[in-house]
């Protein structure tokens, strides 16, 4: 039996990054994907169409560095999310992602 694996098959949002916003008081980074967030959980979106993660997470600096690189070079990012608003009550939380070399 042959199985074809595609990282996009398990993705929640696949897009380039339109903008990145950092908000110090909330210790949250906001990622705005081009075309908006796909496969949104019910809690998502009452104040904007973005993904987010807390800078208190163990690899937050690495996340931010890679996402800034993807933004600056206009690479497509495959986001896997919690499908829940974990780090902020109104946005889907990024669990992990993959930057594509496109």
URDAJO-V12797 format. One record per helix or strand of 2 or more residues. SS is the DSSP state (~ for helix, > for strand). FROM is the first residue (numbers start at 0). LEN is the number of residues. If there is no record, write none. Layout:
# URDAJO-V12797
SS,FROM,LEN ; SS,FROM,LEN
This chain:
# URDAJO-V12797
~,6,4 ; >,12,3 ; >,16,7 ; ~,23,3 ; >,27,6 ; >,50,4 ; ~,59,14 ; >,76,5 ; >,92,7
